[in-house]
Amino acid sequence: MQFCVLGPLAVRAADARRVPSAMMPQRLLALLLLNANRVVSTATIVDELWGGEPSKRVRQTVQTYVYQLRRALGGDAGVLLETHPRGYLIRLADGLLDLWRFEDLAARGQRALRDGDAEGAARLLSEALGLWSGTPLDGLPLGPVLEARKVQLTDRRLVVLEQRIDADLAAGEDRVLLPELGALLAEHPTHEGFTAQFMTAAHRCGRRGEALDAYGRLRRLLVAELGLEPSARLQALHRALLADDPAGTSTARDRVVPAQLPFDIGDFVGRRDALDAAVTALRVGEPRRAVPLVAVIGQAGVGKTAFAVRLGHRVREAFPDGQLVAALHDGLDRPVDPAHVLRSFLLALGVPEARQPADAVDRTRLFRSLVADRGLLVVLDDAASVEQVLPLLPAGPGCAAVLTSRVRLRGLPVGSTVELGPLRTDDGVALLSAVLGPARVAAEHDQARRVVGLCDALPVAVRIAAEKLLSRPVWPLRKFADRLADESRRLAELRTGALDLRDRLASACGRLGPSDGRALPVLCAAFGGDRFDLAATARVLAAPEAEVEALAESLVDAHLLRIVGVQPSGTAWFRFPDLVRLHAVDVDDTARPHLVG
């Protein structure tokens, strides 16, 4: 059985017609197929089928349509229509939906295009487009939910079509493409991508006048209908044609494609729900009008960078024009000037330093112009402030950005925040197993859990513990757990090779303001591992409660203090993470600059 939505709704089965004859069950089937293997809520079904005026017996009517679908679909082994507490789900085996095959072929084609295999890319992308037999759900009356999805799918087809033409241009098929591109311009007169491709192909075929005419038509339409000039990319192509500059008419695939993501960590553990949420927030595979932004925040050592790298590798196929990565603190733990990051980004995009603007604002404008029509992922690691981040964000809707920070950055553009906490104990044990081997950990499973707990379940601390145990194969885990249990030596134990947890903690504390930095060790010494509230804080610091409320907020935002509960009065309970507390009280007068820097 095969399901088709990239054209008229169809269910292809050898034995019988499987599409319900009635329109409303057909629309329900279409809605379920476009959300295959995901629950569609009853509210969404009602919204699609009846809009704002549902019938009085709407739930019973939906159940009737589901029953009709079950009868129509029969008992095929690869298809299951499930009822859930809040809606319905159609479960399909791999390969049964034409949309899935389209996206798989498109992804493979994009990968081939990025790897320089223009002919292979053109073949795969053509095969993907060949699955279409009209507009999505052609001939089926649609409600608001399906109509919006139809628009998304139609836009997605145009993106893949543009990429297929890029592949043909890269393969030198300029003359063959001109008739197709002429027809596309007639159908989509304000589509800048098709216009740029027509101009490129016409110029290469010695038809520069036609290329310039195409630009003129597009510009007149944009100015008359939208009051806009063509994009910076198209204007640059126009200037290159006027100058008869062959280098200026390179295809999109001739561009530099940066690939700056670090290697993925093989023994990354846990975080599955957080990764799924971040992928959803990046809106992979969906048409976008704005740049999705995911901010990953958490305390030092919680694994933000590893998470961002894993996320980047998971979605990299959706950004065929590459990935740009920048560390926003230098080796001395100082915030990096955004102008320096932009210099690096522009170099990676093929702009020599001599051609880069000196002014930071102009660099941002050039960067955004260069990536306006690209599918690019920008990863900004260890951000210090909103002011540092904003100039580095792309503006093209095909781009996305992921940033990490130890502090909660207030005032960022609308996006999604993923707050990472310590690992679950089982995940921490899995990390130990990945480094030490499962046999050694299984032999002392309770002690492995104890080691994870004494490391505050921080990934960096657990990894240090694992590497230290790896270098001491004769040590039982119990021995190392006993050493960690001694608070006077715990931080000294969590150091091996280039990894030293105290460096991470000192850096986190050093980024506090002077007054907050002075208050931190005082509070840690006063409360130890106990919980406390604002009133107790005010007594210890001999300060007004309003003043210490701002201090507590600052420490919570910096992930150096945790909210662990709420009193009946609504007042929060706080507690310091053990490793933060041990570091703060361990810092003597000679080390105090760590706290006031």
MOUR-V338623 format. One line per field, one symbol per residue. ss: DSSP state (~ for helix, > for strand, _ for the rest). phi: phi as a letter, one per 20 degrees, with the letter a starting at -180 (. if undefined). psi: psi as a letter, one per 30 degrees, with the letter a starting at -180 (. if undefined). A space follows every 10 residues. Layout:
ss->???
phi->???
psi->???
This chain:
ss->_>>>_____> >>________ __~~~~~~~~ ~~~______> >~~~~~~~~~ _______~~~ ~~~~~~~~~~ ~~~_____>> >>>>__>>>> >>____>~~~ ~~~~~~~~~~ ~~~~___~~~ ~~~~~~~~~_ __________ ___~~~~~~~ ~~~~~~~~~~ ~~~~~~~~~~ ___~~~~~~~ ~~~~~~~___ _~~~~~~~~~ ~~~~___~~~ ~~~~~~~~~~ ~~~~~~____ _~~~~~~~~~ ~~___~~~~_ _~~~____>_ __________ _~~~~~~~~~ ~_________ _>>>>>>___ ___~~~~~~~ ~~~~~~~~__ __>>>>>_>_ ____>__~~~ ~~~~~~~~__ __~~~____~ ~~~~~~~~~~ ______>>>> >____~~~~~ _________> >>>>>_____ _____>>>>_ ____~~~~~~ ~~~~~~_~~~ ~~~_~~~~~~ ~~~~____~~ ~~~~~~~~~~ ______~~~~ ~~~~~____~ ~~~_>>__>> ~~~~~~~~~~ ___~~~~~~~ ~~~~~~~___ _>_~~~~~~~ ~___~~~~~~ ~~~~~~~___ _>>>>>____ _>>>>__~~~ ~~~~~~__~~ ~_~~~~_
phi->.cdcceqgfb cecfeafdeg ffffffffff ffffcgmcfd fgffffffec mecfffdfff ffffffffff ffemdgfecb dddcgdrcbd ddfgnedfff fgffffffff ffffenefff ffffffffff fecpfglgnd fdefffffff ffffffffff fffffgffff eneffffgff ffffffecfd efffffffgf ffffemdfff ffffffffff ffffecmdeg fgffffffff ffelefffdf fgffffdfce ffffefdfcm mfffffffff fflfndfcdc ffcdddcrfg nenfffffff fgffdffecf eocdcbeece fdmdgefgff ffgfffgfen eggfdeffff ffffffgfff dgdddcdddd dmfebfffeg feefdffeeb cccdafdfee nfggacddee dgffgfffff fgffeenfff fffcgfffff ffffellfgf ffffgfffff ecfefffgff ffffffffcf fffebbleec ffffffffff effgfffffg ffffffdlee ebcfffffff elcfffffff fffffffeld bdedrcfgfn efedbeggff fffffefeff egggedf
psi->kkkkfhakkk jjkfflkfkk fkeeeeeeee eeefhkgkkk leeeeeeeef bgilleheee eeeeeeeeee eefahkfgkk jkklegblkk jklkgfkfee eeeeeeeeee eeeeggieee eeeeeeeeff fkhalkhkfk kkaeeeeeee eeeeeeeeee eeeeeeeeef ggheeefeee eeeeeeeifg jeeeeeeeee eeefggheee eeeeeeeeee eeeeefgkll leeeeeeeee eefhjeffgl lefflkjkig klklkehkla geeeeeeeee ffhkgkkkfl jkkkkjlllk gfgeeeeeee eeeegfffif gakkkkkgka fghkkkkeee eeeeeeefgg jlefgkkeke eeeeeeeeee gegljkkkjj khkeleeeee ffklfkffll kkllkfljjk gllkakkjjk allkeeeeee eeeeefkfee eefheeeeee eeefgggkee eeeeeeeeee fiffkleeee eeeffjffge eefikkbfkj eeeeeeeeef flleeeeeee eeeeeefbgl llaeeeeeee fhlkeeefee eeeeeeeghf kkkglklfff kkklkkkeee eeeeffjaef fffffg.
